[in-house]
Amino acid sequence: MARSTSGVPLIRRGERTALSAPIATTRDGRDITRPYMHGLQQPRDPRLLRSVDWGVYEKILEDDQVFSTLQQRRGAVVSRDWNVVPGDEDDPRSVEAADTLRKNLLRIGWDRITDKMLFAPFYGYAVAELMWAPHDGLFQFSNIRVRHARRFRYNDDGELRLLTRENMIHGEGLPDRKFWVAAAGASDDDEPYGRGLAEWLYWPTLFKRNGVRFWNNFTDRYSAPTAVGKYRAGTPSSEVDNLLDALQAFATDSGIAVPEGVAIELMHVAQSGSITNFETLCKYMDAAITKVVLSQTMTTDDGASLSQAKV
């Protein structure tokens, strides 16, 4: 390699071109860490590949702990004061432009838009459509509408595409300066869709739902004993069916009539600490959800009132 008079290696024209061009791109299936479908980049989250798309995470938002912690996280951001700072405070045009943009954002409700776009950390990314219109002699935002990110994909060239019924494979091209994308959570630049908190909230919310379901079943069995009907061997099936009908009526009626010789007993479910086990499971999952969303449990589950108030 040639060197300059100062000893610094000289870079030839061909080498300069090679150094400036990307090599480890994700185009044309070059990324071996993700499945490849020609035309559109696929997310690396395996659950999004087995399902339709990000709709698999909609159920997570129904969890009360997820709703509470996400609301706390978004509210902490939206409650802060904000301002538009001019790029050059000594330039009157820059100051005027910043003031105009600030008034524009106030007029369209910037806090409302911010609150919706802050679902990007949950899904991994969020997409908003910018609506433009003339105002006071300038082309300004008339509205910013946050769309569901599941409707969009990136193509091989890193361009945002809109999936429609007419074009589900490659999506429709979108004009410049029309859509705003916010991505979060990815550990590298090869994941344009980010990695959302929903990916880590999937299992805690699933275990909690199942725990609550079993807890309700146990409570139902414990509060209303199970009726057991006994019949002799060789009893005709028609009489067995009549016994089952009587047992079903037992759950709703105050009194029933059964043939002579048929016995009905009540089977009580022993507690044996089962209720405590269900409660412990649900609390554990609530704590896991809180740590995923807020990285702490102080402001939701733990701590004395004074320490929580300070936080």
N, C-alpha and C positions, 0 to 999 in steps of 0.2 A: 504494500500500500504506500502510495506517495505521501510525502509529508511537506508541509510548508516550512519556510525559513524559521518559524517559531517552534517547530516540532509538532504542530497540531496535524493529525491525519487529514489529508484532502479527500473529499467525497466526489467521485466522478458523477457525471450526469445520469448514467444508468442506475448507479447506486442510490442517487438522490431520489429518483423516481420510485425505486423499490421501497425506500424507507418511508416515503410519504403516503404510499398506498396501503390500505388495510389488507391483511392476510388472513387472520383468524375471524372471518366474517361468519354470519349465520345464513348466508344466501345459498340457495340450491342444495340444501341438505348438508352443508359442510359441518354443521354442529352435530356431532355424534351423540350428544347428551339428550337430545329431544327427538320425538318422532317427526317425520317430514311429510308434509302434504304440499305438493307443488302449488305455488301461488300465495298461500297464507302461512304465516308462522304460527306454530302451535305452542301453548303454554307448557311449562315443565311440571305443573302440578298434576299428578296422575289421576286425581279425582275428577278434574275438569275434562280429561280425555275419555273417561269411562261414561260420563254423563253428557247431557246436551251441551252445557257450558256453565257459566257462573251461576245459573239458576239453582244448582245443587246446594248453594250456600244460603238460599233464601230462608230455609227453615231455621237456620241459626239465629236470625234476627228476631224470631218469635220468643227466644229465651229471655226471661225477665232480667237475669244478671247481665247478659250481653247488652240488652237495651239500655240498662242503667249505666254500665261502665262506658259504653260508646257515647251515650248522651253526655256523661261527665267529661269525657275526653274532648268531644267536639265543642261543648259549651265553654271549656277552659280557653279554647282558641278564639271562638267568636266573641267572647266577652272582652277581649283585649282591644285597646285603642289602636287604630291604624291611621296611616297617613301616606300620601304620595309625595316623595322627596324629589325635587328637580335634580337632573344630572349635573347641572352647573348652576349653582345659586347666584353666580354673578351675571348670568345671561338672562335678560328679561324674557326672552322667548321660551327658555327652558322653564322658568318659574311659572309663566302663564300656561304652558302645556301641562305641567304637573297639577296646577289648580283646576284646570278644565277637566282633566281626567278624574281628579278627586270628586268633583261635583257630579260627574257622569256616573261614577260608581255609587255614590250616595243615592242618586236618582233611581237607579235600577235595583237597589237593595243588596248591597255587597255582602252583608252579614248572612242573608238568606242563601245566597249563592255559595258562600264559603262553607256554610253548614252542610250543604248537599255534597260539595266537592270533597269534604273531609271524610266521605265514605271510601275514598281511595285507599287509605290504610287498611280498610276492612276487606275490600275485594282485591286489592293490588293496584288497581288504577281506576280512574274516573274520567269521563268525557263530557264536555259541555259544548253546546252549539252557540256560537256568537251571532246575535241578531244585530244588524247594522241599519242605521237610518239617519237622514240629515237632521241636525239639531243645532240651532244658533249658527248656521252657516258652516258647520263642520259635520263630518261623517263620524258619528259616535255610536256607542252601544245603545240600542233601544231595549235590549234584554239579553240575558245569558241564561239559557235553559240547560240544565244538567240532564243528560240522557243516561240510560242504563248502559254500562260498559259492555254488557254481554252482546250488544248489537254491533260491536265493532271488532275488527281484527287488523293486524298489520300484515302487509304483504312482504315478499322477499326483499324489496327495496326500502323497507322501513316506512312505507306510506300507509296512513290510516285508511281503512276501507269500511264501508257500511254494508252489513249483511242484509239482504232483502229476500223476499220470497222468489223474486225473479232471478236473483243472483246469490245463491247460498254458497257457491264454491269459491269464487274469487272476490265477491263483494263489489260494490260500486265505488268508483273514484270520488274523492271529495275535493272541493276547491280549497286553495290556500287561504289562510287568515279567516277560516270559518269555524274551525274546531280547536278546542283547548283541551289538552290531555295532561293529567297529573298522575304519575306512577310512584309507588312507594314499596319498600320492603325487599326489593331484589338485592342479592348479594353481588351482582355483576351487571355489566351493561348488555349482556347477551339476552336478558329477559325483559322485553319491552312491556310486558303486562304486569311487572312487579310480582311480589309475593304477599298476598294479603293475610291479615290476622285470621281470616276465616279458615285458612288452611290449618292453623293450630287450634282453632276453636271447635273444629269439627268433632273430634273425639270427646272432649269434655262435655259438650252439649248433648251428644248422642248417649253417653253413659248416664248423664243426669236425667234425660227423658225416660230412659228405660228404668232407672232407679225410682223415679216418681211413679211410673206406671205400676211397677211391682209393689211399691208402697201403698198405692191406692187399692190394689187388689187385696193385699194383706189386710188393710184396714176394713175393707168391705167384708172380708171373711170373718174377721174378728168381731165386728159389730153385729153381723147377722150370721149366726151359726149355719153350717151346711146341713141340710136335711138329708138323712140317709134312709132309704126304703129297703126293707128286707123281704124277700120272697123265697119260698121253698123250691128246691130243685125239681125240675119238671113242670114248673108253672107255665101255662100257655103264654105265647108272646103277646097276645091281645091283652092279657091281664097285666103283664109287665109294662106295656104301653100305658095302660090306665094308671099304674102306679107312678110312672114318670110324669104324667099329666098332673097327678095329685101333688107331687113334689114341687112342680113348677108353680102350681096355685098356692102352695104353702108360702112361697116367697112374697106374695102380694095380698093374699086373703087372710082374714083373722081366724077363720075356721074352715076345715075341710072334712069331708066324709070319705072313709075308706072301707073296703069290705072287711068282714070279720076274719081274723087270722093274718092280716097284713100289718106289719110293724113299721113305724116311722120313728126314728131317733134323731137327735140333734148332736152334731159333731162340732165341738168347740176347737178353735185353733189356739194353740198355746203361744204366748208372746215370746218367751225365751230370748228376750233381748233383740228380736228381729226389727222392731220399730226403731230402736236406737241405731242399728246397723244401717238401715235405709237413710235415716237422717244424717248420719256421719258421711255416707257416700255422697249425698246431695250437697252437703256443706263443703266437702273436699272439692267437688267439681266446681262449685261456685268460687272457691278460692283460686282454683286453677284458671278459671275464666278471667277473674280479676287481674291475676298476675300477667296473663297474656295481653290484655288490653291496656292496663295501666302500669304494669311492671311493679305493682305493690298492692297490698290489701288494706293499708292503714285507713284510707278514706271510705272504705266500704264495709269491712268486716271486723277489723281488729283495732285495738288501741282504746285508751280511755278517752272520755269526751274532750278533755282539755287538749290532749295531744292531737286528736282528730281536728279540733277547731283550729289549731295552729297550722296544720297541714292544709 
